[in-house]
Amino acid sequence: MKKSRLNLILIIFLIAFFVLFFRLFQLTIVEGEKYRKFSNTNRIKEVNLDATRGRIYDRNGKELATNKATYNLV
């Protein structure tokens, strides 16, 4: 009884392994070029455009805020 259960579990694991191996083969070898092209065209490129802003003065003409160039590296 224990040997038959062990054989059944072994067969189930082997079937699962071969199904996963077949799917991996299909995705990488058979359809790999399609997914590579899709990956190369599916990239996001962010471009930050600096908004030019004016200076802010109080009622007496004193400058309250100005522009300062800063750089962020991400």
N, C-alpha and C positions, 0 to 999 in steps of 0.2 A: 504494500500500500504506500509506504513512504517512498519507495523507489519510483513508483508510477507518478506520484505527485512531483517528485524532483525532476523526472523526465519532462513532465508537462510544463513546469516552470522554465526549464532549460529551453524547451522548444519555443515557448512564448518570448523569452528573451532573445533567442536567435532570430525569430521572425521580426521582432521590433528592431533589432540591430540592422538586419538587412533592409528593412523599409527605410530606416534613417540613412543608411549608407547609400541606398539607391537615390533618395531625395537629394542628398549632398552631391552625389555625382551629377545628377540632372541639373542642379542649380549652378554648379561651378564649371563643369565641362560642356554640357549640352547648351545651356542658356547663359553661360558666363559672359559672352560678348554682348548680348542684349542688355544685361544688367550693368555691364561696364559702361556702355554708351549712355544708359539712363543716368548712371551715377555722375558721369562727366558733365552732363547737361543740367544736373539738378544741384547746382551749387549756388550758394547765396553770397553775393558780394555787396557789402555795405560800403557806401561812400558817404562820408559826412561832409556836408557843405556848410561852411562857416557863414552864419547870418551876420551881415553888417548891421550893427546897431549904433544908434546915435548916443551922444553923451547926454546925461541928465543934469540940468542945472536947477538950483533953487531960485527963488524970486529975486535974490540979490546978484545973480550971475555966478555964484560959487558952484564949481563942478562937484556934483554928488556921486556920479557913477560914470565910468569910462570903460573903454574896451581894453582888454589885456589878452595877448595871444598866449594860449596854453596848448599843450600837446598831450594826448592820451594814447598810449600804446597798449593795445589789447591783443 
